[in-house]
Amino acid sequence: MRIALLMWLESPWSRSIAEELANLGPEVCIAFVTHPREEASTLGQIDDAFREKIREIHPIRSRLPGGLRYIARSRALGQWCKACGCEALVALYGGGFATMAWLSGFRP
């Protein structure tokens, strides 16, 4: 099984959930929303041990501020989930992430 997680990559709690999920057996693919200028520093915080457990870490780039980015880039999330072959999409936070997941149109 392959699961897509929409999460804050910077959050230790989110990374812990992703690791534990991967330890249970499914392949875990992570999507995170980022401004193009912040992408490199965000990815630089991730250690090799974490990367080895995760199948893919995919940035969803947006220059828009606040909640608008979740709406504007929701289709990109759905397209990525389909391209990855994911069987489920899990948003680790409500609000913007839950709205983005719903608007993505991804339905396994």
Buried (B, 14 or more C-beta within 10 A) or exposed (E): EBBBBBBBBBBEEBBEBBBEBBEEEBBBBBBBBBBEEEBEEBBEEBEEEBEEBBBBBBBBBBEEEEEEBBBBBBBBBBEBBBEBEBEEBBBBEEEBBBBBBEBBEBEE
